[in-house]
Amino acid sequence: MRLCCLELTGERYEHICLDCSSEMKKSSLVILMFNTFCAFSQIPHELVYLVGCFDNGTTEVQLEFDAEEIFHVDFERREVVYTVPRFLVNNPSEIYDDRRLYGNALKGQHVCPVAVALGKLEENNPQEEKDPPESILYPAEEAQLGVENSLTCFVNHFYPPDIKVSWTKNGCPVSEGVSLSQYYPNNDQTFHQFSTLTFTPREGDIYSCTVEHSALDRPKTRLWEPDFRHPSLGPDIFCGVGLTLGLLGVAAGTFLMVKGHNRR
């Protein structure tokens, strides 16, 4: 596999192609990464344009700034989807040319079949190294009876980037209110992905997130059940710490007063 980059040094671009067959995981997934290092700032930043080519025929294109996604391309809706926070850039379309971005993404999509085919030939179809996914399940907010909330199933450190995430409520499959994020690359060449479920907590409900991956012997399931019997300890801990500090302050003041009186 070859990794091709565009590296900016000062104001000059250099095209670099590295033979990464012994350094990167061998797969029918081909990643074309274009790195731009901003040398005109006191703090170095990295801008990464990533084209992911998958052997199932799908293509993912996204732009990252310091490992944070700026936008990705939705080929089904034929549009550029901006994910940069609005407090940073109110209207990204004023900065980026959507038509040009989508046109460049289409070029990457057209190259993908050839890149995948060449990758398979170069690898001579060896057995692929795989990393099983890790997953955790947690709510966005503390569960309150009858108050809408969301559960996040965070799946991390898996390779190759082809997983299936499914949800159940009380043992029954759930599809309504479910969303699935893009695949995001990690620094160790594995991937992570988010799946969320919007729900309203009820007494006795049990939710589950199941992850299926080729590196797993069997699907991995995480369970979550709202617990309304134990209120949050946050306010109690805060009040306890405040009371302790207050008593320590009174004790210290009394000690200084007595010590001063004895000196007289």
Secondary structure, 3 states (H helix, E strand, C coil): CEEEEEEEECCEEEEEEEECCCCCCCCCCEEEEEEEEECCCCCCEEEEEEEEECCCCCEEEEEEECCEEEEEEECCCCEEEECCCCCCCCCHHHCCCHHHHHHHHHHHHHHHHHHHHHHHHHHCCCCCCCECCEEEEEECCCCCCCCCEEEEEEEEEEECCCEEEEEEECCEEECCCEEECCCEECCCCCEEEEEEEEECCCCCCCEEEEEEECCCCCCEEEEECCCCCCCCCHHHHHHHHHHHHHHHHHHHHHHHHHHHHHHC
